[in-house]
Amino acid sequence: MRLAYLAAGAGGMYCGSCIHDNTLSAALQRQGLDVALIPLYTPLRTDEDSVSLERVFYGGINVFLEQKSSLFRHLPRGLTRVLDRPDLLRWVTSRWSSATDARDLGALTVSVLQGEDGHQRKELDDLVTWLGREFRPDLVQLPNSMFLGMTRQLQRDLGVPVLCEVAGEEIFLDQLIEPFRSQARRILSERARDVDGFVAPCHFYADAMADYLQVSRDHFHVVPLGLQLQGHDGSPQPARAEGPFRIGFLARICPQKGLHIAAEALEILAERLGHEAIRLEVAGWLGDSDRAYLDGIHQRLQSRGLGELFNVIGEVDRRAKIDFLRGLHVLTVPAPYHEPKGLYVLEALANGVPVVQPRHGAFPEMLEETGGGILVDAAEALPVADAIQALIEDEENRLRLGREGQNNVWQTRSDDIMATRTMDLYRQFTRKDNL
């Protein structure tokens, strides 16, 4: 079987969706599928060995210029393809990290959703032509619903099923300004009827996106997230040594992930337990548009004499991420929005680190299956602080939760298990006997 797996690059940052797509593609390749992992917009950045093509379709520069200039839309593809060079796209995105702000991209988002009727028609033609001539897939998977506009032409010209992953894109779409938000919602609902099926990382999100896209829940299939476990530490966490209790936050630094809530929980715990007893360690990518947000958290803590308890190490590669996790006693990413993925939870549990998470989004399903954590009823500082304090005061329970979560992640959430579940799904659409 030949699978064309499209993946949307996220510019210069490590992106959970990119990491997931690369991990799954590599695991599918090991299990015998011929997979082309095809970057869209920008090259993929992943903290594992990349299996993606060293070629980008729908290159971000061309997509932007085609939106802005009718003349540019009619230039021969041979003249504009140079702008899709991966090295050029990496250079550009490293300098304009805030270029994906939804408030600025309404017209472009609507145009891409329009597919063959949008300003980026030339990009779609180029992709479909390459797939038909060079790769000849048996199935195509889209990275998220913002690319549903591709479906009709892919099905018509290639004659293959098209699946669509859903991966948190409604957060971006709901930030569009009017009239683009309403236009995008209308086009999404229309184009969602074209796709052969949707793939969601959890049942919560399948339910939510069926309602959001206004399509039958029967069109959604759930494949839980999995990890490439090589390099993660499968040994149990040791008992707490002398020194402060280390709370960790591992996610993009932005309001949606709730770093401000974790910082407020730090304030509460420092007042209860003393400044010497607690630290908050933060790792994650920071975009230019969120620097003021982080500065505000710093200033608040410093004004309360807690600046030394808050340490931001920034973006981490795979080795540094695992070392970071192994140095924690607990992880919390108290996202106020309903997180559909939460890969960081699995990464913490894989290393024996228990978690404290809100009782919404993907987290209840994830912790019901794996154990390894405490759910709090609201993404608010007080319940998060109370749950963390309970783990501080009951080390035996903290270590038990870490062991339980670790054992279950290693047994049920590997990349090979995720790939097997995905192959079972693909069989339903291709009916191939050679998988």
HUHU-V970721 format. One record per run of one state. SS is the DSSP state (h for helix, s for strand, l for the rest). FROM is the first residue (numbers start at 1). LEN is the number of residues. If there is no record, write none. Layout:
ss=SS from=FROM len=LEN
ss=SS from=FROM len=LEN
//
This chain:
ss=l from=1 len=1
ss=s from=2 len=7
ss=l from=9 len=7
ss=h from=16 len=15
ss=l from=31 len=3
ss=s from=34 len=7
ss=l from=41 len=11
ss=s from=52 len=6
ss=l from=58 len=2
ss=h from=60 len=9
ss=l from=69 len=1
ss=h from=70 len=4
ss=l from=74 len=3
ss=h from=77 len=8
ss=l from=85 len=1
ss=h from=86 len=10
ss=l from=96 len=6
ss=h from=102 len=3
ss=l from=105 len=1
ss=h from=106 len=8
ss=l from=114 len=1
ss=h from=115 len=3
ss=l from=118 len=3
ss=h from=121 len=15
ss=l from=136 len=3
ss=s from=139 len=4
ss=l from=143 len=2
ss=h from=145 len=14
ss=l from=159 len=2
ss=s from=161 len=5
ss=l from=166 len=3
ss=h from=169 len=5
ss=l from=174 len=6
ss=h from=180 len=12
ss=l from=192 len=5
ss=s from=197 len=4
ss=l from=201 len=2
ss=h from=203 len=11
ss=l from=214 len=3
ss=h from=217 len=3
ss=s from=220 len=3
ss=l from=223 len=4
ss=s from=227 len=1
ss=l from=228 len=17
ss=s from=245 len=6
ss=l from=251 len=4
ss=h from=255 len=3
ss=l from=258 len=1
ss=h from=259 len=15
ss=l from=274 len=1
ss=h from=275 len=3
ss=s from=278 len=6
ss=l from=284 len=4
ss=h from=288 len=16
ss=l from=304 len=3
ss=h from=307 len=3
ss=s from=310 len=5
ss=l from=315 len=3
ss=h from=318 len=9
ss=l from=327 len=3
ss=s from=330 len=3
ss=l from=333 len=10
ss=h from=343 len=8
ss=l from=351 len=3
ss=s from=354 len=5
ss=l from=359 len=4
ss=h from=363 len=8
ss=l from=371 len=2
ss=s from=373 len=4
ss=l from=377 len=4
ss=h from=381 len=13
ss=l from=394 len=1
ss=h from=395 len=18
ss=l from=413 len=1
ss=s from=414 len=1
ss=h from=415 len=16
ss=l from=431 len=5
//
